[in-house]
Amino acid sequence: MSAGEAYSFESRLDVIDYGRMEYRVIYLPAELVSRLTFDKGQRLRICGTLNGTMISGAINPSKNGHYIMVSKNLQRICTLKVGDAVFTEFEIDSADAVAIPAELERALWANDAARKAWNLLTPGKQRGHCHLVNSAKLSKTKQKRIEELIDLLTSTQTQT
């Protein structure tokens, strides 16, 4: 695996059951997984496309093989149902990569204290907050979540 190398594969949208939870995933072919070098955490951050739609995520291990999660929103955008064929292209991304929604980025740049607190968070925590913002279906919900996050960050920054 070299930096900037592109990978592609075709798979089917599948389901992983975790108790009462179900996750939509696409499994990577074992041959492709054997060509990848995993860090100690056994995950790799990726960026690329799924049926032509931009994605950013991770390759995760499971007892059934390595997979990429497909959010409900991505499934809706790609009009996918379980069992549908999925063509995925990706490159390995930095473990620290965080795709910040534009609205959140503007709010962070408008507030020095919030931006400083944001920069102290781990990339994983940043991605979690970004996911919460991006998962909002309505723009007013997204804005409310951003405002709550800015309040949380500024209260954290004043306590340090």
N, C-alpha and C positions, 0 to 999 in steps of 0.2 A: 504494500500500500504506500503510495507516495502522495505528498501534499498536492492537492488540486486534482487528483485522479477522480474521474467520474465513474460511477457505477450505475447500472440499470438492471431491472428485472421485472418480470410479470408474475403476479400472484392473484389471489382472490381475497376479497374482504371476508374475514372470519370473525368469530366471537370467542372471547375468553371469559369464562364464568368464575367469579370470585364470590362465593356465597350468594348473597342476594344482588350483587353487582355484576353487570355485564359490560365488557369493553370491546369495541370494534378494533380489530388489528389486521395488519397484513404481515404474514410470515416471510422472512427472507429465505431463499434457497440455501441449503447447507453448503453448496459449492461456493456461493458468494460469501457466506459467513467465514468459511475457511481462509479466504483471502484477506480478511480484515484483522487488524491488530487492536485488541481491546485493552483498555487501561485496567487498573486494579479494580475499579468499580464494575467492570463487565458491561459498561454502556458506552455508546459513542454518540456524540451530538452530530446531527446531520442538517443539511439544508438542501433543498432541491424541489422537485415537483412530483405530484401524485395526479395522474391523468391530466397533466398540464397545469394544475393549480399549485401555486407556491406553498411549500411546507418548510417548517423548521421544527425539529424534534430530536428524538433519540432512538437508537436501536437498543432494545431491552432484551435481556435473557429470560427464558422460561423453560419449564421442563419439556415443552413441546417444540422448542427452537427459539431463535431470535426474531423479534417482531418490532414493528413501528405502530404506535397507537394512532387511530383515526378518530378525531373528535366528532361529536354529533354535527357540529357546524361544518366541518370539512366534508363529512359524509353528505350533508344536505347540499353544499355547494357543488360537489361532484356528482350529485344525484345517484349515489351508490346504495345498493342493498346488499345484505349479506349474501355471499356467493358470487357477486359480480367481479369481473376481471378488473385488475388495477395494474397500471403500468407506472412504475416508480423510477425516477432518476435522482441521484443524490451525490453529494460530495461530503467528505468528512469536514465538520465545522469545529471551531475551537470549543473546548469544554466550557469556556467562560462566555460563550456567545449568548446574547439576550436580545430578542426582537421586541423592542419597546413600541407599543402602539403610539401613533402620532399624537393623539390627544393627551396621553400621559406624558410624553416627552415634552410637549409644550408646557404642561402644568409644572413639571420638574424644573424647567429652565426659568419659569416665572417666579420660583420660590427657592432662594439660596439655601435655606435651612433644610428644606425637603430634599433638595438635590444632594446636599452633603450627606444626609442620613441615607439616602438611596445608594450612594456610592460606597457606603460602609456595609451594605447587605451583600451576602454571598450571591453569586450568579443564580444558584438554585432558588433562593428566596425571591430574587428579582423576577425570575421566570414565573414563579407561582403567582406573584402579584399581577404580572402581565396577563397570565391566563385568566385570572379572576376578572380583570377589566375586559379582556377580549370575549369572554363567555357571555357577557351581557347581550341580551337580544334587542333591547331598546336603547336608543342613544341617551335618554334621560337616566336610565339605570347605569349605563357606562359612566356618565358624568358624575353620578352620585358616588359610584365606587372610586372614581379618581379623587373626588373631594375627600372621601373618608380616608383614602390612602395618604393623601397630602397631610391631612390632620394627624394621622398616626405618625407619619415620618417627622413632622415638625414637633410633635410632643416628645418623640424619642430623642430628637436632636437637642431639645432644651434640657433634657434630663442628663445628658452626658457632660 
